[in-house]
């Protein structure tokens, strides 16, 4: 599904976030910015050790905050590392809201026009995917109304279940 919000196209796709041709992709990170499993592991494997080295050098950061690094060998020029959990591997609605907003702010500050998000907190963090979709869309739609630089924001879901959860949520938000 694809919709327009102000000057920005918001799109949901099923695929591999590491293969997106957006200018930046978001890494669902811990606050120490170590890149182990899940989205972070996939980014590190495809983009190279340099991404983790740059990220770790900028950490640790507060849970809910974000930092930007190079995209290494990825197609994306940048990776925005979103600390959606701490060392306890727990997340919640407040944290997901904050990191989503901060990713969008950091993209605009760095003049990034295209950005790809994963479902933050739903892997190792164990956050329920439908609830995650609702939170991330609310924050994104609210932010994009006044975005100046961003032109396209994608939500990239690796599997059919994740894609369906995000697609269902977006349809329910915009079908009224």
C-alpha positions as CSV (number, residue, x, y, z in Angstrom):
1,X,0.0,0.0,0.0
2,X,1.1,3.5,-0.8
3,X,-0.3,6.8,0.4
4,X,0.7,10.5,0.2
5,X,1.0,12.6,3.3
6,X,1.8,16.2,2.4
7,X,4.8,16.0,0.0
8,X,5.8,12.6,1.2
9,X,5.0,9.1,-0.1
10,X,4.5,6.5,2.6
11,X,4.8,2.9,1.4
12,X,4.8,-0.6,2.9
13,X,6.7,-3.3,1.1
14,X,7.7,-6.9,1.9
15,X,11.4,-7.4,1.4
16,X,14.9,-7.2,2.8
17,X,15.7,-3.8,4.3
18,X,19.4,-4.2,3.5
19,X,18.6,-4.3,-0.3
20,X,16.6,-1.0,-0.3
21,X,17.7,1.8,-2.6
22,X,16.6,4.5,-0.1
23,X,19.2,7.0,1.0
24,X,19.1,5.7,4.6
25,X,17.8,2.6,6.4
26,X,17.0,2.3,10.0
27,X,18.7,-0.3,12.3
28,X,16.6,-1.6,15.2
29,X,19.5,-1.3,17.7
30,X,20.3,-1.6,21.4
31,X,21.7,1.4,23.2
32,X,25.3,0.1,23.1
33,X,24.9,-0.1,19.3
34,X,26.3,-3.6,19.1
35,X,25.1,-5.3,15.9
36,X,24.2,-9.0,16.7
37,X,21.1,-10.7,15.5
38,X,17.9,-9.7,13.5
39,X,17.9,-6.5,11.4
40,X,21.2,-5.3,13.0
41,X,23.0,-8.6,12.1
42,X,21.7,-8.5,8.5
43,X,22.9,-4.9,8.1
44,X,26.3,-5.8,9.5
45,X,26.7,-8.9,7.3
46,X,25.8,-7.0,4.1
47,X,27.2,-3.6,4.9
48,X,30.4,-4.6,6.6
49,X,32.0,-4.2,10.0
50,X,32.6,-0.5,9.4
51,X,28.9,0.2,10.2
52,X,29.2,-1.4,13.7
53,X,32.6,0.2,14.3
54,X,31.2,3.7,13.6
55,X,28.0,3.1,15.6
56,X,29.8,1.7,18.7
57,X,32.2,4.7,18.6
58,X,29.2,6.9,19.0
59,X,27.7,4.9,21.9
60,X,26.4,4.1,24.3
61,X,23.4,6.3,23.8
62,X,20.1,6.7,25.8
63,X,17.4,4.2,25.0
64,X,15.1,6.0,22.6
65,X,17.8,8.0,20.9
66,X,19.4,7.6,17.5
67,X,22.8,8.1,15.7
68,X,23.8,8.0,12.0
69,X,26.6,6.1,10.4
70,X,27.8,5.3,6.9
71,X,26.0,2.6,5.0
72,X,29.3,0.7,4.3
73,X,28.8,-1.7,1.4
74,X,25.0,-1.3,1.4
75,X,23.1,0.5,-1.4
76,X,21.9,2.9,1.3
77,X,24.3,5.7,1.9
78,X,23.4,5.9,5.7
79,X,22.2,3.7,8.5
80,X,20.3,5.4,11.3
81,X,20.7,3.3,14.5
82,X,17.6,3.5,16.6
83,X,18.1,2.4,20.2
84,X,14.7,0.7,20.7
85,X,15.9,-1.2,23.7
86,X,18.6,-1.4,26.3
87,X,20.7,-4.3,27.5
88,X,17.6,-5.8,29.1
89,X,16.2,-6.3,25.5
90,X,12.9,-4.8,26.6
91,X,11.0,-2.1,24.7
92,X,7.6,-0.3,25.1
93,X,5.3,2.1,23.3
94,X,7.0,5.2,24.7
95,X,10.4,4.0,23.4
96,X,9.1,3.0,19.9
97,X,7.3,6.4,19.6
98,X,10.5,8.3,20.6
99,X,12.9,6.4,18.2
100,X,10.5,6.6,15.3
101,X,10.2,10.4,15.8
102,X,14.0,10.8,16.3
103,X,14.8,8.8,13.1
104,X,12.6,11.1,11.1
105,X,14.1,14.2,12.7
106,X,17.7,12.9,12.1
107,X,16.8,12.1,8.5
108,X,15.6,15.7,7.9
109,X,18.6,17.2,9.8
110,X,20.9,15.2,7.4
111,X,18.9,16.2,4.3
112,X,17.9,12.6,3.6
113,X,15.0,12.4,1.2
114,X,14.3,8.6,1.3
115,X,14.2,6.4,4.4
116,X,13.4,2.8,5.1
117,X,12.2,1.5,8.6
118,X,11.9,-2.0,9.9
119,X,9.3,-3.0,12.6
120,X,11.3,-1.7,15.6
121,X,11.2,-3.8,18.7
122,X,9.3,-6.8,17.3
123,X,12.2,-9.1,17.0
124,X,14.5,-9.6,20.0
125,X,12.4,-7.0,21.8
126,X,9.3,-9.1,21.5
127,X,6.9,-6.2,21.0
128,X,3.6,-7.1,19.3
129,X,3.7,-6.3,15.6
130,X,0.2,-4.8,15.2
131,X,0.8,-2.5,18.1
132,X,4.2,-1.6,16.7
133,X,2.6,-0.8,13.3
134,X,0.0,1.5,15.0
135,X,2.6,3.4,17.0
136,X,5.1,3.8,14.2
137,X,2.4,5.0,11.7
138,X,0.9,7.5,14.2
139,X,4.4,9.0,14.8
140,X,5.3,9.0,11.1
141,X,2.1,10.4,9.8
142,X,2.2,13.1,12.5
143,X,5.7,14.0,11.5
144,X,5.4,13.9,7.8
145,X,2.6,16.5,7.7
146,X,5.3,19.2,8.2
147,X,8.3,17.4,6.7
148,X,10.5,19.7,4.6
149,X,13.2,17.3,3.2
150,X,11.8,13.8,3.2
151,X,10.0,12.7,0.0
152,X,9.6,8.9,0.6
153,X,9.3,6.8,3.8
154,X,9.1,3.0,3.5
155,X,8.2,0.4,6.0
156,X,10.1,-2.8,5.0
157,X,8.8,-6.0,6.5
158,X,10.8,-9.2,6.0
159,X,7.9,-11.7,6.2
160,X,4.3,-12.0,5.1
161,X,2.9,-11.8,8.6
162,X,4.8,-8.5,9.3
163,X,3.7,-7.1,6.0
164,X,0.1,-8.0,6.6
165,X,0.1,-6.4,10.1
166,X,1.5,-3.1,8.8
167,X,-0.7,-3.2,5.7
168,X,-3.9,-3.8,7.8
169,X,-2.9,-1.0,10.2
170,X,-2.3,1.5,7.5
171,X,-5.6,0.6,5.8
172,X,-7.5,0.9,9.0
173,X,-6.0,4.4,9.7
174,X,-6.9,5.7,6.2
175,X,-10.2,4.0,5.4
176,X,-12.4,6.2,7.7
